[in-house]
Each structure stands twice: as C-alpha cells, then as structure tokens.
Amino acid sequence: MDGPADLTSSEAGEEWRSGLRVGNYTLGRRLGVGGMAEVFEGRHVTLHHRVAVKRLLPKFAERSDVVARFLREGRAAAAVRHPNVVTIFDVGVWRDAPYLVMEFLEGEDLERHLRARGPLEVVAAVDLMLPVLSAVRAAHEAGLIHRDLKPANIVLARDQARHQRPVVVGGVVHQRGASFLRAWVAAHTVSSPLAADHSARRPRVSMGTAA
C-alpha cells in the first residue's frame, strides 16, 4: 500500500490532494473551495482525530500581507473556546502554504436548511439563536466582533448521537481596529452587504438578519 503522497516545494504551492501529509495531518477529500481558500478533510497521523484543514490558495500565499492576516485570523480564532464556535486546533505554514486546522463539522448551514424546509417557527428560532448569541458574546470577550452573521455562517452541526448544535463559522471580523476575513471552516469567503453597514454591527440588527 502506498504511503502518504509528497510534493516537492515547487509543487506544494500548486496542488494539495488526498493522501498528502501536511505537518501532523494526512489530507482526505476536498470539502470545498472558494475565492481565497480551500478546505480538506484530514486526520491527525497519530491521534487519528478527524479535522478540517483550510489552506490559503497559492495566488494569495504569495502576498505577505494576506498571509499575515490569515495566520493572525487563526491565532485570534483559537483564543475563542465555546461549544458554539468552531474550534481551531492548529495554525501553520507547510512548504510556503499557510493553513488552519479546525474542528470537523458534520451537518448543513442554516441557509441551506431554511431553503429546504422554510422559515423556522418562533420557538425554534429562539432556541437556535440563544446559543449563537452566547457564541457571539464569547467572541466579544476575546476582543473580536463578528460583522457578517447570516444563515450561511451558522452550521447546524450533528454529533455521533445525532444531536444538533448551531456553530458560528465564517465572517468579517473586527479586531483592534483591523478588519479581515475569518472563514473558520467555510471555504467561501464572501462578505455580505451587512459588513459595509455600520448599523449591522449592532447585535440586534445582525441577529435579526440571521434568524
């Protein structure tokens, strides 16, 4: 049986694929790709934990300012520990490719859920958004402001017992005067119009939009 695939340093900036070992993780299938990043399923080589590995695309990895923001994003996100915020396990650079290692979430985002099933009943919406509010509070306490709360950035994650919990994933984050994209697990990194509207930074406006 073949071992993990390997790439030369020149190839590493061009392609990641299933079987490639990146640091302490072996990549599986690609979960998604967006404008700035792609996300792979992965497993820790010794602990066998299932994770999601997000890599900054090569064309952006050539820009030192984008790389710095990407890594800063990972370190900032890792400081937030909350059951309704996706967990960041590791941040690094492998052969000039910056990456984040995150909690693997099984489920669907709220946007897809609403499109398939229609609007939530009031009680269900309240039950869903209370944990999200708690997650936002935890981010605020860590000095972060999520400015793109919307259904696409809330994942309805399922555990092995099929219990469901809402998990806040991506969005535009404000941290100590700097704005940068935080796509914790979502491969797409598209900012909503709300991000440009200062009034939408207020929790009541953002929460109303998400629900």
N, C-alpha and C positions, 0 to 999 in steps of 0.2 A: 504493500500500500504506500502510495506517495505521501511524503511529509508535507508540511505547510509550504505553499508557494513562496518564492522570494523574488525580489526585484533588485536590479541594480539601482544606484542612486539616481541616475538619469531617468529610468523608467518609473521610479516611485512617484514622481511628481505628475505622471500622466495617467496612471491607472491603478485602482485598487480592485481586487476581485476576491471571490470566495476562496478560502484556503490560505490567504496571505496572513502572515503573522506580523502584527503591529504592536511592538512593545510586548506586554504580557497578554495580548489578546489575539485570538485567531478569528478572522472575519468569516461570516457566513453570507447569506443572501443580501443583496442591496434592498433596503426598505424603501428608499425614496431619494429623489434628487431635486434640488431647487436652484434658485438663481445664484446662491453663494456657497452651498454646501450639499454634501450627500451623506446619507446615513446607512450604515450596515448593521445587521445583526452580528453579534460577536460573543465569544466565550473566553473567560479567563483560562489561561493554559494549565494552571494547577488547581484552582478552586472550582473551575467549570461553571462559574456564575454566568448566566445569560445577561447580556448587556446590549446597549445600542452604542455604536461608535460613529461619531459625526466628524467628518473631515472637511476642512475648508478646501474648496476647489482650487486646482493648480493656478489658474489665472489670478486668483486673489491672494494665493500664498506667496506670490512674487512681490506683493505690496507690504512693506514693513508696517505701515500704519494700520492696515486691515488685520494683519497677523497679531499685532499688539492688542487691538481691540477684541479680537476673537479669544485670545488667551485670557485677557482681563475679564471678559464675559464669563469664561469658565470658572475662574477663581472666585468671582463675585457670586455666581450661582451656587457654587459649592458651599458657600457660607450659610445658605438658607437650608435649614433642616426642618421639614414639615411633611406630614403624610400626604398633603395635597399639593406639594410642589415636587416636580420630578427631581430625583437625586443625581448629583454629579459625583462620580467616583474618581475620576482622573482627568488630568489636563496635561498635554504634552506635545512634542514635535517629533515625528519619526521621519528621518530622511527628508527633511525640509517640508514635511506635510503636517501642519498643525491639526490636532484632533482633540475631541472631548469624548469621554466615556461616561455614559449615562445609564440610569435605570431603564430596563426594557419594559415598555408598557404594552399590554395586550388590550385591545378594545377599539373604539372608534371615537372620533372627535364629536363634540356636541353639534357642530354644524351639520355633519352627515346624519346624525341621529335625528335632528329636527326635520331635515329634508325628507327622511324616510318615514317618520312617524307623526310629523306635525307638531304644533305647539304643545308645550307641557301644561298640565293643569297647575293651578296656582300653588297648591300644596307641594307638588313635585318640584316646581321651580324653586320654591323657598328652600326645600330640603337639599336641593342641588347647590344653590348659591351660598348657603351658610358656610360650608367647608371652603368654598372658593374665597369668601371674604376673610376667613381665618388664614388662608394661604397668603392673601394679599397683605394682611397685617404682618405676617411673619417676614415678608419681603421688605415692607416698610421699616420694620425694626432692624433689618440688616442694612438699611440705608439705600434701598432700591425702590423705584417706583415703576410699576408695570403700566405702560401707556397704550397698550393695544389689547385690552381684554375684549375678547369676542368669542363666539362659539367655536371657531376653528382652533383657538388656542386653549381649549379646555378638553382634555381627553377623558372619556368615561372608561377608566381602566378596570379590568377584571382580574381578580386573583385566582388561585387554583380552586378555591371553593365557589367561584363564580360570583363572589361579592363584588359590588361595583363601588368605585370611589372616583370623584372628579379630581383630575390632576392638572394644574396650571402648567403649560409648557412654554410656548413662544411669545414673543412680543417685543416692542420697543421699550427699552428700559432707560430710566434716567438715574444716573449715579454721580453725585457730587459735581453737578454741572456739566457732565458729558453725556451725550446721547449715543447709544449704539444698539445694534440689533442683538437680541438674545433669542436664539431659536434653540431651546434646550433639547428638544427631541424632534420637533417638526422639521422636515427637510426644507420646506418652503420658507423663505424669509421675506415675506411681502408685508409691508406696513399698511395698515388701514388708514382711511382718511381721518379717523379719530386722532391718530398720532399727531396730526398737524393742528388739531383743535385744542387750544389750551383748556377750554372748559371741560373737555373729555378726560382730563387728568384727574378730575374730582371723582372720588369713588362712586357717588350716587349715579353720575352720568354713565360711567363705564359699566357698572353693574347692571344698570337698566338696559344697556345695549346688549350685553352678553346674554341676559335672561330673555 
